[in-house]
Amino acid sequence: MSTSSVGRVSREKRGHIMLIGLDRTPKRNAFDQAMLDDLVLALGEYERDDDARCALVFAHGEHFTAGLDLANVGDAFRQGWTVPAGAVDPWGTFGGPRLSKPLIVAVQGYCYTIGIELMLAADINLCASNTRFAQMEVQRGIFPFAGATLRLHQIAGWGNAMRWLLTGDEFDAHEAYRLGLVQEVLASEDLLPRAIWLAERVAAQAPLGVRATLASAHQTLDDGEKVAAAALQATAQQLLTTEDAKEGLRAMLEKREGKFRGK
């Protein structure tokens, strides 16, 4: 069992997926500066690894995260923290480059504040049935500044989002599912195997098609449907000339799974 007290993030490559594990278990994986920096650096490594097609962020120990360790990171945020060189900003609120590849998050136990905001910025989320969520910043004299005010109302609706953002109250896994924050609720022992299976399913698809899908969806959020719609045909024409598109057609005709190379 992991016993790290100084925040760090584990990395493991399994085929085309990258497993990224929060590892500060004696502190319930609360984000100190070391773990915050290591997470965004690990995601930068994932972004640059052409062989890695899907990343899964999970946590060692019983809890995903107790949120920010404000005693440790407070000064950095008061001065305006930005992601270090070579890192990726998964939240899109700290001035770094964004991910262009899929991110799955699997949570259990406590998932507070910046952990929820990581989920809101991810593509697919799963949780264990014992997960407890709270966006409790207003109870600490601050407010959510890693994306909850931008995204929670988009998926949950205004009233549902404000119910939890304006009170900081705790909610459970079933409420997270109702809000649309998570796509599946699982028994604790099934969480990581299911998340790995799902990451492998994503990684088995055509990488260029997956990245184009994400880019189009993000463009819709960032620039609006009209702008994103105008780009669809050109992107489709480009993809149709790739080796992966030809392999996809062959696989369909031969009634088998495609074997994609990202070319």
C-alpha positions in Angstrom: 0.0 0.0 0.0 1.2 3.5 -0.8 2.3 5.6 2.1 3.5 8.8 0.5 3.1 12.0 2.6 4.8 14.3 0.1 2.5 14.7 -2.8 3.4 12.8 -5.9 1.8 11.1 -8.9 2.4 7.6 -10.1 2.6 6.7 -13.7 2.0 3.4 -15.4 1.7 2.6 -19.1 -0.5 -0.3 -20.1 -0.6 -0.7 -23.8 -2.1 2.5 -25.2 -3.4 3.8 -21.9 -1.6 5.8 -19.2 -2.6 5.3 -15.5 -2.0 8.4 -13.4 -2.4 7.9 -9.7 -2.7 10.5 -7.0 -0.4 9.5 -4.1 -0.5 11.4 -0.9 -2.5 8.9 1.1 -1.7 9.9 4.7 -3.2 13.3 3.8 -6.2 11.8 1.9 -4.6 12.9 -1.3 -5.0 16.6 -0.5 -3.2 18.5 -3.2 0.0 20.1 -1.9 2.3 21.9 -4.4 4.3 18.8 -5.2 1.3 16.7 -6.1 -0.3 19.6 -8.1 2.8 20.1 -10.1 3.4 16.4 -10.6 -0.2 15.8 -11.9 0.0 18.5 -14.6 3.5 17.3 -15.6 2.3 13.7 -15.9 -0.5 14.9 -18.1 2.0 16.8 -20.2 3.9 13.5 -20.6 0.7 11.8 -21.7 0.0 14.6 -24.2 3.4 14.2 -25.8 3.4 10.4 -25.9 1.9 9.5 -29.3 1.6 5.9 -28.3 -0.7 6.9 -25.3 -4.2 7.2 -26.5 -6.2 7.6 -23.3 -5.3 8.6 -19.7 -7.0 7.5 -16.5 -6.6 9.5 -13.3 -7.3 7.6 -10.2 -6.1 7.7 -6.6 -4.1 5.4 -4.3 -5.7 4.7 -1.0 -9.3 5.2 0.2 -9.9 8.7 -1.0 -9.6 10.5 -4.3 -8.7 13.8 -2.8 -9.6 16.0 0.2 -9.1 19.0 -2.1 -6.5 21.7 -2.0 -4.1 21.8 0.9 -4.5 25.5 1.3 -1.9 25.8 4.0 0.6 24.5 1.5 -0.5 26.0 -1.8 -2.2 29.2 -0.6 0.8 31.4 -1.2 1.2 30.1 -4.7 -2.4 30.8 -5.6 -2.4 34.2 -4.0 0.5 35.1 -6.2 -1.1 33.5 -9.3 0.0 29.9 -9.8 0.6 28.8 -13.4 1.5 25.3 -14.6 5.2 24.6 -15.0 7.0 24.2 -18.3 6.2 21.0 -20.1 2.9 20.5 -18.2 -0.7 20.5 -19.3 -3.5 22.4 -17.6 -6.4 20.0 -17.4 -8.7 22.6 -15.8 -8.0 25.3 -18.4 -7.9 28.0 -15.8 -4.2 28.3 -14.9 -2.7 29.5 -18.2 -1.3 26.3 -19.6 -2.0 24.3 -22.7 -5.0 22.0 -22.8 -5.2 18.3 -23.4 -6.1 17.2 -26.9 -6.6 13.5 -26.0 -9.2 11.7 -23.8 -9.1 11.9 -20.0 -11.1 9.6 -17.7 -11.3 10.1 -14.0 -12.3 7.5 -11.4 -13.0 8.6 -7.9 -13.8 7.1 -4.5 -14.1 8.2 -0.9 -13.7 12.0 -0.5 -13.7 13.9 -3.8 -13.7 17.6 -2.8 -13.2 20.9 -4.5 -10.4 20.7 -7.1 -11.1 17.0 -7.5 -14.7 17.8 -8.7 -13.3 20.5 -11.0 -10.9 17.9 -12.5 -13.9 15.7 -13.2 -15.8 18.6 -14.8 -12.8 19.2 -17.1 -12.5 15.5 -18.0 -14.3 13.6 -20.7 -15.7 10.6 -18.8 -16.1 10.1 -15.0 -16.8 7.1 -12.8 -17.2 6.9 -9.1 -17.5 4.3 -6.3 -20.8 4.2 -4.5 -19.1 5.4 -1.3 -17.9 8.7 -2.8 -18.7 11.9 -1.0 -18.5 15.1 -3.0 -18.3 18.7 -1.8 -17.5 22.0 -3.5 -16.9 23.7 -0.2 -14.9 26.8 -1.1 -17.7 29.2 0.1 -17.4 27.6 3.6 -13.7 28.7 3.5 -14.1 32.3 2.5 -13.1 31.7 -1.2 -14.9 30.4 -4.3 -14.3 27.6 -6.8 -11.6 28.9 -9.2 -10.7 25.8 -11.2 -13.8 25.6 -13.3 -16.8 24.6 -11.3 -18.5 28.0 -11.9 -17.9 27.5 -15.6 -19.0 23.9 -16.1 -21.2 22.5 -13.4 -24.3 24.5 -14.5 -23.7 23.4 -18.1 -24.1 19.7 -17.2 -26.5 20.0 -14.2 -28.6 23.1 -14.8 -28.4 26.4 -13.0 -30.4 25.5 -9.9 -28.8 22.1 -9.4 -25.4 23.7 -9.6 -26.1 26.6 -7.3 -27.6 24.2 -4.7 -24.2 22.8 -4.1 -21.9 25.7 -5.1 -23.6 28.3 -2.9 -23.8 26.1 0.2 -20.7 23.9 0.0 -22.8 21.0 1.3 -21.7 17.4 0.8 -23.5 15.2 -1.7 -23.3 11.5 -2.5 -22.6 9.3 -5.5 -26.3 9.0 -6.5 -26.7 12.8 -6.6 -23.5 13.1 -8.6 -25.1 10.6 -11.1 -28.3 12.6 -11.2 -26.4 15.8 -11.8 -24.5 14.2 -14.7 -21.1 14.6 -13.0 -20.5 10.9 -13.3 -21.5 8.4 -16.0 -21.4 5.3 -13.8 -21.6 4.4 -10.1 -19.9 1.2 -9.1 -19.0 -0.9 -6.1 -15.6 0.1 -4.8 -13.9 -3.1 -5.9 -15.2 -2.7 -9.4 -14.2 0.9 -9.9 -10.7 0.7 -11.2 -11.2 -2.5 -13.3 -14.2 -0.9 -15.0 -12.3 2.4 -15.5 -9.3 0.6 -17.0 -11.7 -1.4 -19.3 -13.3 1.9 -20.5 -9.9 3.5 -21.1 -8.9 0.5 -23.1 -12.1 0.8 -25.2 -11.4 4.4 -25.9 -7.8 3.6 -26.8 -8.8 0.9 -29.2 -10.6 3.4 -31.4 -9.0 5.4 -34.2 -6.8 8.0 -32.4 -7.2 10.7 -35.1 -10.9 10.3 -35.1 -11.0 10.4 -31.3 -9.0 13.6 -31.2 -11.1 15.2 -33.9 -14.2 14.3 -32.0 -12.9 16.0 -28.9 -11.6 19.0 -30.8 -15.0 19.5 -32.5 -16.9 19.2 -29.2 -14.5 21.7 -27.4 -14.8 24.1 -30.3 -18.5 24.1 -29.9 -18.1 25.0 -26.2 -15.4 27.6 -26.9 -16.6 29.2 -30.1 -20.2 28.2 -30.6 -22.1 25.7 -32.7 -22.0 27.8 -35.9 -18.2 28.1 -35.9 -17.8 24.4 -35.1 -20.3 23.3 -37.7 -18.3 25.3 -40.4 -15.2 23.2 -39.6 -16.9 19.8 -39.8 -16.6 19.1 -43.5 -12.9 20.0 -43.8 -12.0 17.9 -40.9 -14.0 14.9 -42.3 -12.3 15.3 -45.7 -8.9 15.2 -44.0 -9.7 12.2 -41.9 -11.1 10.3 -44.9 -7.7 10.3 -46.5 -5.9 8.7 -43.6 -4.7 5.1 -43.2 -7.0 4.7 -40.2 -10.1 5.5 -42.2 -9.1 2.9 -44.8 -8.5 0.4 -42.0 -11.9 1.3 -40.5 -13.6 0.5 -43.8 -11.8 -2.8 -44.2 -12.6 -3.8 -40.7 -16.3 -3.0 -41.3 -16.4 -5.1 -44.5 -14.5 -8.0 -42.8 -16.7 -7.7 -39.7 -13.8 -7.4 -37.2 -12.3 -4.8 -34.9 -10.2 -2.2 -36.5 -6.4 -2.0 -35.8 -5.6 1.6 -35.9 -2.1 3.2 -36.0 -3.0 6.9 -35.7 -1.9 7.6 -39.3 
